[in-house]
Amino acid sequence: MPEREGQSIDVTDLPPGRYVLVHRANPERALRESSYANNAASVAIELRGRRVTVLARCPDSASCGTR
């Protein structure tokens, strides 16, 4: 899969552990929408050395893995 601008994150200096990556669309509500309920998505990951494991995907929540 080709890499696209803004679609990668440098995790080189992060210590091993579990992390939640959150993506938000229209966070300042600059665009008017009928519902802002689906403007966040997240993924829970675990870093171990050079290995990244996806633990959970939460397409409609900013709190993946924190429940």
Backbone as CSV, one residue per row, in Angstrom:
resi,resn,N_x,N_y,N_z,CA_x,CA_y,CA_z,C_x,C_y,C_z
1,MET,0.844,-1.173,0.000,0.000,0.000,0.000,0.893,1.241,0.000
2,PRO,0.642,2.187,-0.885,1.494,3.374,-0.952,1.290,4.259,0.275
3,GLU,2.373,4.891,0.701,2.298,5.810,1.833,1.805,7.159,1.344
4,ARG,0.927,7.756,2.111,0.392,9.062,1.746,0.744,10.083,2.805
5,GLU,0.877,11.312,2.394,1.198,12.404,3.309,0.193,12.433,4.462
6,GLY,0.708,12.496,5.677,-0.150,12.559,6.851,-0.711,11.222,7.292
7,GLN,-0.339,10.138,6.635,-0.892,8.828,6.950,0.100,7.931,7.688
8,SER,1.182,8.502,8.197,2.160,7.710,8.947,2.510,8.440,10.237
9,ILE,2.933,7.671,11.218,3.320,8.221,12.515,4.656,7.608,12.899
10,ASP,5.599,8.445,13.275,6.904,7.968,13.704,6.821,7.544,15.164
11,VAL,6.995,6.266,15.427,6.936,5.736,16.790,8.311,5.285,17.277
12,THR,9.355,5.721,16.594,10.721,5.291,16.875,11.107,5.444,18.343
13,ASP,10.811,6.570,18.955,11.256,6.835,20.318,10.212,6.513,21.394
14,LEU,9.102,5.910,21.006,8.094,5.553,22.003,8.488,4.262,22.721
15,PRO,8.286,4.221,24.028,8.584,2.982,24.747,7.535,1.910,24.441
16,PRO,7.883,0.642,24.623,6.898,-0.425,24.426,5.686,-0.191,25.328
17,GLY,4.529,-0.564,24.843,3.311,-0.418,25.637,2.086,-0.367,24.760
18,ARG,0.973,-0.096,25.392,-0.314,0.005,24.685,-0.657,1.473,24.477
19,TYR,-1.170,1.760,23.291,-1.504,3.131,22.912,-2.847,3.146,22.196
20,VAL,-3.512,4.294,22.215,-4.743,4.498,21.451,-4.498,5.656,20.499
21,LEU,-4.652,5.390,19.214,-4.535,6.425,18.187,-5.948,6.903,17.856
22,VAL,-6.138,8.217,17.872,-7.464,8.791,17.626,-7.410,9.709,16.415
23,HIS,-8.379,9.562,15.546,-8.533,10.445,14.389,-9.860,11.175,14.546
24,ARG,-9.804,12.495,14.434,-11.025,13.303,14.528,-11.213,14.096,13.233
25,ALA,-12.438,14.146,12.771,-12.796,14.943,11.601,-13.640,16.125,12.075
26,ASN,-13.369,17.280,11.511,-14.146,18.479,11.815,-14.198,18.763,13.325
27,PRO,-13.045,18.755,14.030,-13.063,18.907,15.489,-13.574,20.264,15.982
28,GLU,-13.385,21.315,15.197,-13.889,22.636,15.601,-15.303,22.900,15.105
29,ARG,-15.865,21.891,14.451,-17.218,21.990,13.880,-17.335,23.157,12.908
30,ALA,-16.270,23.342,12.126,-16.258,24.400,11.115,-17.231,24.092,9.985
31,LEU,-17.459,22.823,9.742,-18.440,22.401,8.749,-19.726,21.997,9.457
32,ARG,-20.830,22.508,8.993,-22.108,22.166,9.613,-22.534,20.778,9.170
33,GLU,-22.926,19.964,10.135,-23.361,18.589,9.857,-24.678,18.335,10.571
34,SER,-25.431,17.375,10.084,-26.677,17.017,10.769,-26.386,16.250,12.053
35,SER,-25.216,15.590,12.107,-24.806,14.885,13.317,-23.282,14.885,13.411
36,TYR,-22.767,15.151,14.605,-21.323,15.123,14.840,-20.925,13.824,15.549
37,ALA,-21.853,12.910,15.680,-21.648,11.684,16.460,-20.592,10.754,15.866
38,ASN,-20.366,10.812,14.571,-19.424,9.879,13.944,-18.140,10.566,13.475
39,ASN,-17.704,11.589,14.182,-16.534,12.351,13.753,-15.229,11.890,14.376
40,ALA,-15.224,10.757,15.041,-13.995,10.236,15.631,-13.913,8.737,15.403
41,ALA,-12.697,8.280,15.244,-12.419,6.850,15.129,-11.098,6.606,15.843
42,SER,-10.901,5.397,16.331,-9.655,5.111,17.037,-9.251,3.658,16.851
43,VAL,-8.013,3.404,17.212,-7.475,2.048,17.156,-6.560,1.870,18.360
44,ALA,-6.705,0.738,19.048,-5.827,0.407,20.172,-4.704,-0.464,19.631
45,ILE,-3.464,-0.106,19.946,-2.307,-0.858,19.457,-1.358,-1.179,20.608
46,GLU,-0.511,-2.146,20.367,0.555,-2.462,21.304,1.872,-2.431,20.552
47,LEU,2.838,-1.703,21.103,4.170,-1.615,20.513,5.123,-2.500,21.307
48,ARG,5.879,-3.324,20.572,6.938,-4.149,21.171,8.112,-4.120,20.216
49,GLY,9.103,-3.306,20.528,10.244,-3.174,19.622,9.788,-2.638,18.291
50,ARG,10.052,-3.371,17.234,9.645,-2.951,15.884,8.295,-3.529,15.499
51,ARG,7.633,-4.186,16.417,6.367,-4.873,16.134,5.177,-4.061,16.638
52,VAL,4.172,-3.902,15.800,2.932,-3.216,16.166,1.791,-4.213,16.019
53,THR,1.016,-4.385,17.079,-0.132,-5.284,17.056,-1.397,-4.469,17.254
54,VAL,-2.371,-4.640,16.362,-3.665,-3.978,16.507,-4.496,-4.803,17.484
55,LEU,-4.919,-4.161,18.571,-5.707,-4.842,19.597,-7.205,-4.685,19.368
56,ALA,-7.614,-3.518,18.881,-9.039,-3.258,18.631,-9.181,-2.084,17.684
57,ARG,-10.231,-2.133,16.876,-10.580,-1.022,15.981,-11.944,-0.500,16.395
58,CYS,-12.056,0.798,16.532,-13.313,1.416,16.949,-13.664,2.531,15.967
59,PRO,-14.353,2.212,14.886,-14.618,3.193,13.832,-15.524,4.351,14.247
60,ASP,-16.283,4.220,15.325,-17.201,5.288,15.734,-16.943,5.801,17.145
61,SER,-15.706,5.649,17.632,-15.403,6.046,19.005,-13.976,6.556,19.139
62,ALA,-13.791,7.573,19.975,-12.456,8.090,20.247,-11.833,7.403,21.453
63,SER,-12.524,6.442,22.046,-12.042,5.822,23.276,-11.816,4.324,23.128
64,CYS,-11.284,3.908,22.018,-11.032,2.493,21.762,-10.058,1.912,22.796
65,GLY,-10.432,0.812,23.400,-9.545,0.144,24.336,-9.504,0.760,25.709
66,THR,-10.254,1.832,25.955,-10.216,2.466,27.274,-11.466,2.168,28.073
67,ARG,-12.308,1.308,27.554,-13.573,0.991,28.264,-13.350,-0.075,29.290
